[in-house]
């Protein structure tokens, strides 16, 4: 059987020399090594000529925030539609603050003919990056508030993929306690830049696209105050489930990750579960009389002053934690309403002693074990 190519090369490229290189062989039962190499060389040449064009930053020499201006160093090089451009001189772009109480995200765009300019985002309580204009590349983007300009992002070269990553970020300039917020796009990273004290829930406009199973959502606190992600709270249709079914506090500069693990719970809501990629063993400190809550589950509890510790029936099934009394501190455990102790060694933990508390499944029996006494 003759070897043939099921491709009309004439439709692919109008080049007599390349066509001749391919067509000279005719139909053969076998090809020599030299003929095969020549065919591969010709095909590679054709592919290089008809390959899709890729816009990219070829060389970036740096940028910085100087005062209220974004400054691009000279000698950037970029390619758009196979046209290579550069900026021979340093370029400065003055930035104006947003309106009072508002936030936005601006971008510096590089054009096809060597031009560049700032594209302003829409101002509001959240900041969404403006889409690049046709035949442009994003050099950087940054957050603008009513009294500050954020540090500009530094792109990599060949930033077709960098742009896709950046476009998944959503910046919040919210304040106070937020019961719910409506999100209209599939963002994978929420960055809080305002003065938000707590965030409880979401309303996702397109749930099928925005909350698919396995989606990971990162939440970064860029504020100067702690941000509390509320556990199974708020008025939105999408809730957050914190570690140990408790609120989770993200400290300034920290990032927490949540993963969409299933569609629908007992309340018919969508859920993002806490999923930090680390073993979560919190440390808790007790300095006075305390009633335990769900945040103590799995914790190492440091008792640093005399305390009566009440165990309520509202703790989660299979609850457990470890207690250690420090110098001068004694812990006395007390049964809450409907709770009973299995405490054959006692209910008192003295200084420098370790004790454990665990719930027997879903029953109201809690086991006290360790270096306790009556």
C-alpha positions in Angstrom: 0.0 0.0 0.0 1.4 3.4 -1.0 2.2 6.0 1.7 0.2 9.1 1.3 -0.4 12.3 3.4 -4.1 13.1 4.0 -3.4 16.8 3.9 -3.8 19.2 1.0 -0.5 21.1 1.4 -1.5 23.6 -1.2 -4.3 24.8 1.1 -1.9 25.2 4.0 0.9 27.2 2.5 1.6 29.0 -0.8 5.3 28.3 -1.2 6.6 26.6 -4.3 9.9 25.5 -2.7 8.1 23.8 0.2 5.6 22.2 -2.0 8.4 20.9 -4.2 10.2 19.5 -1.2 7.1 17.4 -0.3 5.7 16.6 -3.7 8.9 15.3 -5.3 8.6 12.0 -3.5 5.4 10.9 -5.1 3.8 7.7 -3.9 6.2 5.2 -2.5 6.1 1.9 -0.6 9.1 3.0 1.5 11.1 6.2 2.3 14.8 6.5 2.9 16.1 8.1 6.1 17.2 11.1 4.1 13.7 11.5 2.6 12.0 11.2 6.0 14.3 13.8 7.5 13.6 16.1 4.6 9.8 15.7 5.0 10.1 16.4 8.8 12.2 19.5 8.1 9.6 20.7 5.5 6.7 20.1 7.9 8.5 22.0 10.7 9.1 24.9 8.4 5.4 25.0 7.4 4.3 24.8 11.1 6.6 27.8 11.9 4.9 29.8 9.2 1.3 29.0 10.0 1.6 28.7 13.8 -0.8 31.0 15.8 0.6 34.4 16.6 1.4 34.9 20.3 1.5 38.3 21.9 4.0 38.5 24.8 6.4 40.6 26.8 9.8 39.6 25.6 11.9 41.7 28.0 10.8 43.6 31.1 13.4 45.8 32.9 11.3 46.7 35.9 8.8 49.2 37.2 8.1 50.9 40.5 5.7 53.2 42.4 7.3 56.6 42.8 5.2 59.0 44.7 1.8 58.9 43.0 3.1 57.6 39.7 3.8 54.3 38.2 7.3 54.4 36.4 8.3 51.9 33.8 12.0 51.6 33.2 13.4 52.0 29.7 14.1 49.1 27.3 11.0 47.0 27.8 10.4 44.9 24.7 7.0 43.4 23.7 5.5 41.7 20.6 1.9 42.1 19.4 0.7 40.6 16.1 4.4 39.9 15.3 5.2 43.6 15.7 8.0 44.2 18.2 8.0 47.4 20.2 10.2 49.0 22.9 10.2 52.1 25.1 13.6 53.8 24.6 13.0 56.1 27.6 11.6 55.7 31.1 7.8 56.3 31.2 5.8 57.8 34.1 2.1 57.5 34.6 0.5 59.8 37.2 -2.3 58.1 39.1 -5.2 59.9 40.8 -6.8 58.6 44.0 -10.3 57.1 43.9 -13.4 58.8 45.3 -13.9 58.8 49.1 -14.7 55.3 50.4 -14.2 53.7 47.0 -11.6 51.3 45.5 -10.5 50.4 42.0 -7.9 48.5 40.1 -6.0 50.1 37.2 -3.7 48.6 34.6 -0.8 49.9 32.5 -1.2 48.6 28.9 1.4 48.3 26.2 0.2 48.9 22.6 1.1 47.5 19.2 3.0 50.5 17.9 5.1 51.2 21.0 2.5 53.3 22.8 1.4 52.7 26.4 -1.2 54.1 28.8 -3.2 53.6 32.0 -6.6 52.0 31.8 -8.7 52.8 34.9 -11.0 50.3 36.5 -14.5 51.0 37.8 -14.7 52.4 41.3 -16.8 50.7 43.9 -16.5 48.7 47.2 -14.8 46.0 45.3 -12.0 46.4 42.6 -12.2 44.4 39.4 -9.3 44.6 36.9 -10.4 46.2 33.6 -10.1 43.9 30.6 -7.2 44.7 28.3 -8.0 46.6 25.1 -7.6 44.7 21.8 -4.0 44.5 20.6 -2.5 45.4 24.0 -0.6 43.6 26.7 -0.8 44.3 30.4 2.5 45.6 31.9 1.2 45.8 35.4 -1.9 46.4 37.6 -2.4 47.9 41.0 -5.0 48.9 43.6 -6.1 52.5 44.1 -8.0 53.8 47.2 -9.0 57.2 48.3 -5.6 57.8 49.9 -3.2 55.2 48.6 -1.8 53.4 45.5 -0.8 49.8 45.9 2.5 48.3 44.7 2.3 47.4 41.0 2.5 43.7 40.0 5.6 42.6 38.1 4.7 40.5 35.0 6.8 37.7 33.7 7.8 37.5 30.1 5.5 35.8 27.7 2.7 36.8 30.0 -0.3 35.3 28.1 -0.5 32.9 31.0 0.3 35.5 33.7 -2.7 37.6 32.5 -5.0 34.6 33.0 -3.7 34.2 36.5 -4.1 37.8 37.4 -7.6 38.0 36.1 -8.8 35.6 38.8 -8.1 38.0 41.6 -10.9 40.1 43.1 -10.0 43.0 45.5 -12.4 44.0 48.3 -12.5 47.4 49.9 -15.3 46.6 52.3 -15.7 47.8 55.9 -17.2 46.4 59.0 -19.2 43.1 59.2 -20.4 41.8 55.8 -23.3 39.3 55.9 -23.2 38.5 52.2 -21.8 39.7 48.9 -22.8 39.0 45.3 -20.1 37.8 43.0 -20.7 37.7 39.3 -17.6 36.0 38.0 -15.4 33.0 38.6 -12.7 34.5 40.8 -10.3 32.2 42.5 -8.7 34.6 44.9 -10.3 37.2 47.2 -7.9 40.0 48.5 -9.2 42.2 51.3 -7.7 45.7 51.3 -10.2 47.7 53.3 -11.4 47.5 56.9 -13.6 44.5 56.9 -13.9 42.9 60.3 -15.9 39.8 59.2 -17.2 38.2 56.0 -20.0 35.6 56.3 -21.3 34.4 52.9 -21.6 34.8 49.1 -24.3 35.0 46.5 -22.8 33.4 43.4 -24.6 34.5 40.2 -23.6 31.6 38.1 -23.2 28.7 40.6 -22.4 26.1 38.0 -19.4 28.0 36.8 -18.4 29.7 40.1 -18.6 26.9 42.6 -17.7 23.7 40.8 -16.7 20.7 42.9 -13.0 20.9 43.7 -12.7 24.6 43.2 -10.2 26.2 45.6 -10.7 29.7 46.9 -7.9 31.7 48.4 -8.7 34.6 50.8 -5.9 36.9 51.7 -6.0 39.6 54.4 -4.1 42.7 53.1 -5.7 44.8 55.8 -4.1 46.1 59.0 -6.8 44.4 61.1 -7.8 40.7 61.5 -10.5 39.3 59.2 -13.0 36.7 60.5 -14.5 34.3 58.1 -17.8 33.3 59.7 -18.7 29.6 60.0 -22.0 28.7 58.3 -23.4 32.2 58.8 -24.7 35.1 56.8 -27.6 35.6 54.4 -26.0 34.5 51.2 -26.6 31.1 49.5 -22.9 30.1 49.7 -21.5 29.5 53.2 -18.1 29.0 54.6 -17.3 26.1 56.9 -14.3 26.9 59.2 -11.9 24.5 60.8 -13.7 22.5 63.5 -17.0 24.2 62.4 -15.9 27.4 64.0 -15.1 30.9 62.8 -11.7 31.3 61.3 -9.6 34.5 61.8 -7.2 35.5 59.1 -4.5 37.7 60.5 -3.0 40.6 58.5 -0.8 39.3 55.7 -2.1 35.8 56.0 -3.9 33.7 53.5 -6.5 30.9 54.0 -7.8 28.4 51.5 -11.3 27.0 51.2 -12.4 24.2 48.8 -15.8 23.6 47.3 -16.4 20.0 48.4 -20.1 19.3 47.7 -23.2 20.8 46.3 -26.0 21.4 48.8 -26.1 20.8 52.5 -29.0 20.3 54.9 -30.0 24.0 54.4 -29.8 23.7 50.6 -26.8 26.0 50.5 -23.5 25.7 48.7 -20.5 25.3 50.9 -16.8 26.1 50.9 -14.8 24.0 53.4 -11.6 25.2 55.1 -8.8 23.4 53.4 -5.5 24.9 54.3 -2.7 22.7 53.0 -1.3 22.1 56.4 -2.1 20.1 59.5 -4.4 22.4 61.5 -3.6 22.0 65.2 -4.5 25.4 66.8 -3.2 26.5 70.1 -5.7 28.1 72.5 -5.0 29.9 75.8 -7.3 30.0 78.9 -6.7 32.6 81.5 -10.0 32.5 83.4 -13.4 30.7 83.6 -14.3 29.4 80.2 -17.1 27.6 78.4 -15.7 25.5 75.6 -16.9 26.0 72.0 -16.3 24.3 68.7 -13.1 26.2 68.0 -11.4 24.1 70.7 -11.8 20.9 68.8 -8.4 19.4 68.0 -6.6 22.2 69.8 -3.7 22.1 72.3 -5.1 24.2 75.2 -2.8 26.1 77.5 -4.3 26.9 80.9 -2.3 29.8 82.4 -4.5 30.8 85.3 -6.9 29.1 87.6 -10.1 28.3 85.6 -13.4 26.5 85.8 -13.9 24.9 82.3 -17.5 24.1 81.4 -18.2 21.4 78.8 -21.5 22.1 77.0 -23.5 19.6 74.9 -23.3 21.9 71.8 -19.7 20.7 71.0 -19.4 18.7 67.7 -19.5 14.9 67.6 -16.2 13.2 68.4 -14.9 16.4 69.9 -11.4 16.1 71.4 -8.6 18.4 72.7 -5.6 18.3 75.0 -5.1 20.5 78.1 -1.8 21.5 79.8 -1.7 23.6 83.0 1.1 26.0 83.4 2.8 27.1 86.6 0.3 28.3 89.2 -2.7 27.3 87.2 -5.3 24.7 88.0 -8.2 23.6 85.8 -11.5 22.3 87.1 -13.8 20.7 84.6 -17.6 21.1 85.0 -20.4 19.3 83.2 -22.8 21.5 81.2 -26.5 20.9 80.8 -27.2 17.3 79.7 -23.5 16.4 79.8 -22.0 13.6 81.9 -18.3 12.8 82.5 -16.5 9.5 82.3 -13.8 10.7 84.7 -12.5 7.8 86.8 -9.3 9.7 87.7 -11.0 13.0 88.6 -12.0 16.4 87.1 -9.1 18.5 88.3 -5.9 19.2 86.4 -3.0 20.7 88.4 0.1 22.7 87.3 2.5 21.0 84.8 -0.1 18.2 84.2 -1.6 17.0 80.9 -5.2 15.9 80.3 -7.5 15.1 77.4 -11.1 15.6 76.8 -13.1 13.7 74.2 -16.7 13.2 73.3 -17.9 9.6 73.0 -19.2 9.8 69.4 -22.5 11.7 69.3 -23.5 10.9 72.9 -23.5 13.5 75.7 -20.8 11.5 77.5 -17.3 13.2 77.6 -14.2 11.2 78.7 -11.6 12.9 80.9 -8.3 11.1 80.8 -4.7 11.9 81.8 -3.0 13.3 84.9 -6.2 14.4 86.7 -7.2 14.0 90.3 -10.4 14.2 92.3 
